[in-house]
Amino acid sequence: MRRTIPTRRTATRGSLPSPNTQVVQLLVTASVCLIVMSFLPMIVLEVSEVNHEVSALLTHMTGANNHEEHHAPVITSAGGNSNSQKGSKSRTLPKQPQSSVPPPPPMKTTKDGRHIFDLTLDDLIPDPPQWDQKPVARGVAGRPLSQTPHVATARRAHLDCGDLAMDSLAYWNVGGEILQSPFATTQPHQQYVTFSPDRGGWNNVRMSLEIIFVIAAATGRTLVLPPKEPLYLMHHDKTNRYRGFGDFFPLEQLHPIVPVLSFQEFFTNNPHRPSVPSQMDEAAIHKAADHCDKRDASENACRHVFEYLEATGVHQNISAVHTCLIFDEMAYVTGKPPTNATILEHVQQVCGPTRDHVYFTQEMNDPDILFFAAGNKTFRLLTHFYGMIHFTNPVFDNYFRRFVRDYLHYHEAIYCAAGKIVKAIQKEAALLNANITDPKYAVSAEDGSGGYSALHVRRGDLQYKKVKIPAQEWYDNTKDVWYPKELLYIATDERDKSFFDDIRKHHELRFLDDYWELADLSSLDPNYMGMIDTIVASRGRAYAGTWFSTFSGYINRLRGYHGLSMQDSWYGFLPKKEAVHEWKLVNEFAYAYEWPDGWIGIDADVWPDRDKF
């Protein structure tokens, strides 16, 4: 039998190498390991330095604001320094430094596809301690204490917002001197101011209310608030359509200057109130006393209340369009215009030639009830209180402007929610621009504003179509206002965020609902949202609003109360872009914007110069 001798084959890919080949491979591998080991300390040192660079960047991004020096860790060998001693046969790998800097917050995606930081309240930076101990003079609006004797006892307001200090949002003072008005009634019994509210949007209602409050304060009367009712465009609470002014303002703080009653208190618990005229339905008035409906056919129609108030009060035939209401001490007593040439010249300057100059007199103040039909189109009070009401003595002119600033501010809950959003936007801006060291991007240490800028873009029911411009036009008209890469907050009634894509190409954008969970907005009255938007927009470094919008105008006034310059306020409508960059004398009916007469120098006893605003 023939034996077959197998043929020897060469190794192919995938087959086992021969023993000789294995030996060679082992020798090569060992050599490479020795080479790598000799360079390992140098590699670790380089990686450690990179880690330190990243740690330093995160420290800046997360807003670390302490003043400690941070030194780069020194990576050493077993010999105690970074250069190993010659002849050393072994090395100890260095221990990696543990960074104390927290990582940046995680990101989340909004419904419209934007990526924003998912912040918590612990991420936010509170105001420095004792912010409310700062001087009450604020920015360009303030005056030295030597010029403001009536605010010598005043201090900045404090906001009780839990663990997050945000007193920088409070523009008003507390504890200032209360002056005795020379126009206050001297009757031994209580006298009243009653009114019907404006029928426009909230800011129109607020403007009218400020005028009525000033008149009540100046005349020393009790103010009777109308019943709660559905307010125009404030129908976001489906469980309760009725709102009164006490839902928005802390009216209990007003009592030292203006006692306030609800209509129900005035009508049901007041034995001295006027009788119901025989032609009126007293039961219907009772039904509408607490809250009422605007529909005349409703069983609790508001008309029953306002017809009663008009019938029992003395109607004041004044309106924002036609009236300049003047309080002069001599005219109040004599019933005649003053003869002092300086006063007459001042009145002509502030009231102008197009409105009636109406001097408030003792005779006008005699009736027990003064009624203002602000809900009637003919007698609307749609203007700013400081443009319609003038006191010829600057001591009282400024006093009543302080009264509006210090007492007619929104509830603390509104400011606390807005403050969380302001702090969050400032934090996000710092994270996004962590590599920018220019201090102009930072939050102001003086007033707590800035770190971002803001716009108010009105898109809804505004009847002035020419100012409702596309987003690209908004950007083209205002792009020189914003810093490169500056975060922009947009207060708006536009629900479709894609409308703003032409601005988003150039800037990170933020909106109110981006902070819904952080600020716990669902726990608040849904009608607060516009007020919160107003406050957040007012804290921007620069601001651009919608011309003709009283919402935009009020944002400028809030900025003015904080002492911010009007040189940093603009309008998106190009013909009016710089409308507030000049302090013009406004002596006619005006409501489309606000001007510095309302806030500059109002702590002093003299009218301010118009050189700094």
C-alpha positions in Angstrom: 0.0 0.0 0.0 1.5 3.3 -1.1 1.8 6.0 1.6 0.8 9.5 0.6 3.1 12.2 1.8 1.2 15.5 2.4 2.3 18.5 0.5 3.6 21.5 2.7 1.5 24.6 2.3 2.4 28.3 3.1 0.3 30.1 5.7 -2.6 32.0 4.3 -4.6 34.9 5.8 -6.6 33.6 8.7 -4.4 30.6 9.3 -2.2 30.3 12.5 1.3 31.7 12.2 4.3 29.4 12.5 6.1 29.2 15.8 9.0 31.3 14.4 6.6 34.0 13.3 5.0 34.1 16.8 8.3 34.7 18.4 9.1 37.6 16.1 5.7 39.2 16.8 6.1 39.0 20.6 9.5 40.7 20.4 8.2 43.6 18.3 5.2 44.1 20.7 7.5 44.1 23.7 9.7 46.8 22.1 6.7 49.0 21.3 5.4 48.8 24.9 8.8 49.8 26.3 8.8 52.9 24.0 5.3 53.9 24.9 6.0 53.5 28.7 8.9 55.8 28.4 6.7 58.6 27.0 3.6 58.0 29.1 4.3 60.7 31.8 4.6 63.3 29.1 1.3 62.2 27.5 -0.5 62.3 30.9 0.9 65.8 31.5 -0.5 67.1 28.2 -3.9 65.5 28.9 -4.0 67.0 32.3 -3.3 70.4 31.0 -6.1 70.1 28.5 -8.4 69.0 31.3 -7.5 72.1 33.2 -8.2 74.4 30.2 -11.7 72.8 29.9 -12.3 73.2 33.7 -11.4 76.9 33.5 -13.8 77.4 30.6 -16.6 75.7 32.5 -15.9 77.8 35.5 -16.4 80.9 33.3 -19.5 79.5 31.6 -21.3 78.5 34.8 -20.9 82.0 36.2 -18.5 81.4 39.0 -18.3 84.8 40.7 -15.8 84.3 43.5 -12.5 86.0 43.6 -10.2 83.1 44.4 -7.2 82.4 42.2 -7.4 79.2 40.3 -3.9 77.7 39.6 -3.1 75.0 37.1 -2.4 71.7 38.9 1.2 70.5 38.7 1.5 66.9 37.5 4.6 65.4 39.1 6.4 62.0 38.9 7.3 59.9 41.9 10.3 62.0 42.4 8.2 65.0 43.4 8.5 67.2 40.2 7.5 67.0 36.6 11.0 66.0 35.4 11.9 62.5 36.5 15.4 61.9 37.8 17.9 60.2 35.5 18.3 56.6 36.1 14.8 56.1 37.6 13.7 52.7 36.7 10.0 53.1 37.5 7.3 55.9 37.4 4.1 56.4 39.4 1.2 57.6 37.3 0.0 61.0 38.4 -3.5 61.2 40.1 -6.0 63.1 37.9 -7.2 66.4 39.6 -10.8 66.5 40.6 -12.5 69.7 39.3 -14.8 71.5 41.8 -16.5 73.3 38.9 -20.0 71.9 38.1 -20.7 71.1 34.5 -23.0 73.4 32.5 -26.7 72.7 32.8 -28.2 70.3 30.4 -30.0 71.4 27.3 -33.6 71.0 26.2 -35.5 71.6 23.0 -38.5 73.9 22.7 -41.5 73.2 20.7 -40.2 75.4 17.9 -36.9 73.6 17.7 -34.6 75.9 19.7 -32.1 74.5 22.1 -32.1 76.2 25.5 -30.5 75.5 28.9 -32.7 73.4 31.2 -32.0 75.6 34.3 -33.2 75.1 37.9 -33.5 77.8 40.5 -30.2 76.6 42.0 -28.4 77.6 38.8 -29.5 81.3 39.1 -27.3 84.0 40.7 -29.1 86.0 43.3 -28.6 89.7 43.9 -25.7 90.7 46.2 -26.7 91.0 49.9 -28.4 94.2 51.2 -29.4 95.4 47.7 -32.3 97.2 49.4 -29.8 99.2 51.4 -28.5 101.0 48.3 -29.3 104.8 48.0 -32.8 105.5 46.6 -31.4 107.7 43.8 -31.4 105.5 40.7 -29.3 106.2 37.7 -30.2 109.2 35.6 -33.6 109.5 37.3 -32.1 110.1 40.7 -31.0 113.2 42.5 -28.5 113.8 45.4 -30.0 113.4 48.9 -29.4 117.0 49.6 -31.9 117.9 46.9 -34.5 115.4 48.0 -35.6 116.2 51.5 -38.9 114.4 51.2 -37.3 111.0 50.5 -34.7 111.3 53.3 -36.6 108.6 55.3 -37.3 106.4 52.2 -35.6 103.2 51.4 -35.6 100.8 48.5 -38.4 98.2 48.5 -37.7 94.6 49.4 -39.2 91.7 47.5 -39.9 88.6 49.5 -39.3 86.0 46.9 -38.0 83.1 49.0 -34.3 82.0 48.8 -33.6 83.9 45.5 -32.7 87.5 46.3 -34.0 89.8 43.5 -34.6 93.2 45.1 -32.9 94.8 42.0 -36.3 94.4 40.3 -38.1 96.7 42.7 -37.9 100.3 41.3 -40.1 101.8 44.0 -39.4 103.2 47.5 -41.1 102.7 50.8 -41.1 105.0 53.9 -41.0 108.3 52.1 -42.7 111.4 53.6 -46.4 111.7 53.1 -47.3 115.3 52.3 -50.6 116.9 53.1 -52.3 118.0 49.9 -53.5 121.6 49.9 -56.4 120.5 47.7 -57.7 117.9 50.1 -61.4 118.2 51.1 -62.0 119.7 54.6 -65.5 118.2 55.0 -65.9 116.3 58.3 -67.6 113.4 56.6 -66.2 111.0 54.0 -66.3 112.0 50.3 -65.7 109.8 47.3 -64.4 109.5 43.8 -66.2 107.0 41.6 -65.7 106.0 38.0 -66.4 103.6 35.2 -63.2 101.9 33.8 -61.7 102.3 30.3 -62.9 99.8 27.8 -59.6 99.2 26.1 -56.7 96.8 26.8 -55.1 96.5 30.1 -52.5 99.2 29.7 -55.2 101.7 28.6 -57.1 100.7 31.8 -54.0 101.2 33.9 -53.3 104.7 32.4 -56.9 105.8 33.2 -56.7 104.3 36.7 -53.5 106.2 37.5 -55.2 109.5 36.6 -58.2 108.7 38.9 -55.9 107.6 41.7 -53.9 110.9 41.5 -57.2 112.9 41.6 -58.4 110.9 44.6 -55.0 111.4 46.4 -54.9 115.1 45.7 -58.4 115.8 46.8 -58.2 113.6 50.0 -61.2 111.4 48.9 -62.0 107.7 49.3 -61.8 105.9 46.0 -64.6 103.5 45.1 -63.5 100.7 42.8 -66.0 99.4 40.3 -67.2 95.8 40.5 -65.0 93.0 39.0 -65.7 92.4 35.4 -64.2 90.7 32.4 -61.4 92.8 31.1 -60.6 93.1 27.4 -58.2 90.4 26.2 -57.7 89.2 29.8 -59.8 86.0 29.5 -57.1 83.4 30.0 -58.6 82.0 33.3 -61.5 79.9 32.1 -62.7 79.2 35.6 -63.1 82.9 36.6 -63.7 85.6 34.1 -63.9 88.5 36.5 -61.1 90.7 37.6 -60.7 93.8 39.8 -57.8 96.2 40.3 -56.9 94.6 43.6 -56.0 91.4 41.7 -53.1 93.3 40.2 -52.1 96.1 42.6 -51.4 95.9 46.4 -54.2 98.4 47.1 -54.0 97.9 50.8 -50.7 99.8 50.8 -52.5 102.9 49.5 -54.7 103.5 52.6 -52.5 106.1 54.2 -52.9 108.3 51.2 -56.0 107.0 49.4 -58.6 104.9 51.3 -60.1 102.4 48.9 -63.5 100.7 48.9 -65.0 98.1 46.6 -68.4 99.1 45.1 -70.0 96.3 47.1 -68.6 97.8 50.4 -69.7 101.2 49.3 -73.2 100.1 48.3 -74.2 97.4 50.8 -72.4 98.5 54.0 -72.6 102.2 53.8 -75.6 103.9 55.5 -74.5 107.3 54.1 -74.4 106.3 50.4 -76.9 108.0 48.1 -80.3 106.4 47.7 -81.2 104.6 44.5 -83.3 106.8 42.2 -86.8 105.6 41.8 -86.5 104.8 38.1 -83.6 102.3 38.8 -83.7 98.7 39.9 -82.0 98.4 43.3 -82.1 94.6 43.2 -80.2 94.6 39.9 -77.5 96.9 41.4 -77.1 94.5 44.3 -76.7 91.6 41.9 -73.9 93.4 40.0 -72.2 94.9 43.1 -69.5 92.3 43.5 -69.0 91.4 39.8 -70.8 92.3 36.7 -71.0 91.5 32.9 -70.7 94.0 30.1 -73.7 92.5 28.3 -76.7 94.8 29.0 -79.1 91.8 28.9 -77.2 90.0 31.7 -78.9 89.7 35.0 -75.8 91.3 36.6 -75.1 93.8 33.9 -72.5 96.4 34.7 -74.7 99.2 33.4 -76.9 99.1 36.5 -73.9 100.0 38.6 -72.5 102.7 36.4 -75.9 104.3 35.8 -76.3 104.5 39.6 -72.8 106.1 40.0 -73.4 108.6 37.3 -76.8 109.6 38.7 -75.6 110.0 42.3 -72.2 111.7 41.6 -71.3 115.0 40.0 -70.1 114.2 36.5 -66.7 115.7 35.7 -66.7 116.7 32.0 -63.0 116.2 31.4 -61.2 114.0 28.8 -57.6 113.2 27.9 -58.1 114.7 24.4 -59.5 118.1 25.5 -58.4 118.7 29.1 -55.3 119.8 30.9 -56.3 119.6 34.6 -54.3 122.1 36.7 -53.9 122.2 40.5 -52.9 125.7 41.6 -53.2 126.7 45.3 -54.4 130.2 44.6 -56.8 129.2 41.9 -58.2 126.5 44.2 -59.2 129.1 46.7 -60.3 132.0 44.5 -61.9 130.0 41.7 -60.0 132.1 39.2 -56.8 131.5 37.1 -53.6 132.7 38.8 -52.2 136.1 38.0 -48.5 135.2 38.6 -46.8 135.5 35.2 -44.3 132.8 36.0 -47.0 130.3 36.8 -49.1 131.3 33.8 -46.1 130.8 31.5 -45.4 127.4 33.0 -49.1 126.4 32.5 -48.9 127.4 28.9 -45.8 125.4 28.4 -47.1 122.2 29.9 -50.7 122.4 28.8 -50.2 123.9 25.3 -52.7 125.7 23.1 -54.9 122.8 21.9 -56.4 121.7 25.3 -58.7 123.4 27.7 -56.9 124.7 30.8 -59.2 123.5 33.6 -58.2 124.7 37.1 -59.4 122.5 39.9 -61.2 124.7 42.5 -62.8 124.5 45.9 -66.2 124.6 44.3 -65.4 121.6 42.1 -64.3 119.8 45.3 -67.5 120.4 47.3 -69.8 117.6 46.1 -69.7 114.4 48.1 -69.1 112.2 45.1 -67.1 113.1 42.0 -67.8 110.7 39.1 -65.5 110.2 36.1 -67.1 108.4 33.1 -63.8 107.0 31.8 -65.7 104.1 30.2 -67.5 106.6 27.9 -65.6 107.2 24.7 -66.3 111.0 25.0 -64.7 111.1 28.4 -61.9 108.6 28.1 -58.7 109.3 30.2 -56.4 107.6 27.7 -53.2 109.4 28.4 -50.4 109.5 30.9 -51.2 111.0 34.2 -48.1 113.3 34.1 -49.2 114.6 30.7 -52.8 115.5 31.7 -52.5 116.6 35.4 -50.2 119.4 36.5 -49.4 121.0 39.8 -48.0 124.5 39.5 -45.9 123.9 42.7 -43.1 121.5 41.8 -43.1 120.1 45.3 -46.5 118.6 44.8 -46.0 117.9 41.1 -43.1 115.6 41.9 -44.8 114.2 45.0 -47.8 112.8 43.1 -45.5 111.4 40.4 -43.7 109.6 43.3 -47.1 108.4 44.5 -47.7 106.6 41.3 -44.2 105.1 41.2 -44.1 104.0 44.8 -47.7 102.7 45.2 -49.2 101.7 41.9 -46.8 98.8 41.1 -47.8 95.2 40.5 -48.2 92.6 43.2 -45.1 91.0 44.6 -46.0 87.6 43.1 -45.8 89.1 39.6 -42.3 90.5 40.3 -41.0 87.4 41.9 -42.0 85.3 38.8 -40.5 87.9 36.5 -37.3 88.0 38.6 -36.8 84.3 38.1 -37.0 84.7 34.4 -34.7 87.8 34.4 -32.1 85.8 36.4 -32.5 82.8 34.1 -32.0 84.8 30.9 -28.9 86.5 32.4 -27.5 83.1 33.3 -28.1 81.7 29.9 -26.5 84.8 28.3 -23.4 84.2 30.4 -23.3 80.6 29.4 -23.7 81.3 25.7 -21.1 84.1 25.6 -18.7 82.6 28.1 -15.8 83.3 25.8 -16.6 87.0 25.6 -14.8 89.1 28.2 -16.1 92.5 27.2 -17.8 93.9 30.3 -20.6 95.5 28.3 -22.1 92.0 27.9 -22.3 91.6 31.7 -25.1 92.4 34.1 -24.8 95.9 35.6 -23.6 95.9 39.2 -25.3 99.3 39.7 -28.9 98.4 38.8 -28.9 94.6 38.0 -30.1 95.1 34.4 -28.6 93.9 31.2 -26.8 90.7 30.2 -29.4 90.6 27.4 -31.5 93.0 25.4 -35.2 93.0 24.7 -37.9 93.7 22.2 -41.7 94.1 22.4 -43.2 93.0 19.1 -46.9 93.6 19.0 -48.7 91.4 16.5 -52.3 91.0 17.7 -55.2 93.5 17.8 -53.2 96.7 17.3 -55.1 98.8 14.9 -52.1 100.7 13.5 -51.2 98.3 10.7 -48.2 100.3 9.5 -46.2 99.5 12.6 -46.9 95.7 12.3 -43.8 95.0 10.3 -42.2 91.7 9.3 -39.4 90.2 11.4 -36.8 90.9 8.8 -37.7 94.6 8.9 -37.5 94.5 12.7 -34.0 93.2 12.4 -32.9 95.5 9.6 -34.2 98.5 11.6 -32.6 97.5 14.9 -29.5 95.5 14.1 -27.2 98.4 15.0 -28.8 98.4 18.5 -27.7 94.9 19.5 -24.3 93.6 20.3 -23.0 90.6 18.2 -24.2 87.3 19.6 -26.3 89.2 22.3 -29.2 87.1 23.6 -32.5 88.8 22.8 -35.7 88.4 24.8 -38.9 89.0 22.9 -42.1 90.0 24.6 -44.9 89.3 22.1 -48.4 88.2 21.6 -47.3 86.3 18.4 -47.9 82.6 19.0 -46.0 81.3 15.9 -42.3 81.5 16.9 -41.3 80.9 13.3 -42.3 84.4 12.6 -39.0 85.5 14.3 -36.7 83.2 12.2 -35.2 86.2 10.4 -34.0 87.5 13.8 -33.1 84.1 15.0 -30.5 83.8 12.2 -28.4 86.4 14.0 -29.3 86.1 17.7 -30.3 83.5 20.3 -33.9 84.3 21.2 -35.9 83.7 24.3 -39.6 84.0 25.1 -41.8 83.9 28.2 -43.0 80.4 27.8 -39.3 79.1 27.7 -39.4 79.6 31.5 -42.9 78.2 32.2 -41.7 75.5 34.6 -38.7 77.4 36.0 -40.9 80.3 37.1 -43.9 78.1 38.0 -46.1 80.2 35.8 -48.9 77.7 35.8 -49.5 78.4 39.5 -50.2 82.1 38.8 -53.2 84.0 37.5 -52.9 83.5 33.8 -53.7 87.1 33.3 -50.4 88.0 34.9 -48.4 86.9 31.9 -48.5 90.2 30.0 -47.4 92.0 33.2 -44.5 89.6 33.7 -43.5 90.0 30.0 -43.4 93.8 30.6 -41.1 93.5 33.6 -38.7 91.1 31.9 -38.4 93.3 28.8 -37.7 96.3 31.0 -34.6 94.8 32.4 -32.7 94.5 29.2 -29.5 96.4 28.4 -31.2 97.9 25.3 -34.8 97.8 24.3 -36.9 98.3 21.1 -40.7 98.6 21.3 -43.7 98.9 19.0 -44.7 102.4 18.2 -48.3 103.3 19.3 -48.3 100.5 21.8 -49.0 101.6 25.4 -47.5 98.2 26.5 -44.2 99.3 24.9 -44.5 102.7 26.4 -44.9 101.3 29.9 -41.8 99.2 29.5 -39.9 102.5 28.8 -41.4 104.0 32.0 -40.3 101.0 34.1 -36.8 101.4 32.6 -36.9 105.1 33.5 -37.9 104.4 37.1 -34.8 102.2 37.3 -32.7 105.1 36.1 -31.9 103.6 32.7 -31.2 106.1 29.9 -33.7 106.6 27.1 -30.7 106.7 24.8 -30.8 102.9 25.1 -34.5 102.7 24.1 -35.7 102.5 20.5 -38.7 101.6 18.3 -38.8 99.0 15.6 -40.8 101.3 13.3 -38.1 103.2 11.4 -39.7 106.7 11.3 -40.0 106.6 15.1 -36.8 104.7 15.9 -35.2 107.4 18.0 -38.4 109.1 19.2 -37.4 109.0 22.9 -33.8 110.1 22.3 -34.9 113.7 22.6 -36.7 115.0 25.7 -39.4 117.0 24.0 -41.9 119.2 25.7 -45.2 117.3 25.3 -48.0 119.7 25.8 -50.8 118.0 24.0 -52.9 114.8 24.0 -50.4 111.9 23.7 -50.4 108.3 24.6 -48.3 106.5 21.9 -45.2 106.6 24.0 -43.9 107.8 27.4 -41.4 110.6 28.1 -39.1 111.5 31.0 -41.4 113.9 32.7 -42.9 110.9 34.4 -39.7 109.8 36.2 -36.6 112.1 35.9 -35.9 114.0 39.1 -39.2 113.3 40.7 -37.6 112.8 44.2 -36.6 116.5 44.2 -38.6 119.6 44.9 -37.8 121.3 41.7 -38.5 120.6 38.1 -35.5 118.9 36.4 -33.4 120.2 33.7 -33.8 118.4 30.4 -30.2 117.7 29.8 -29.8 114.2 31.2 -32.2 111.4 30.6 
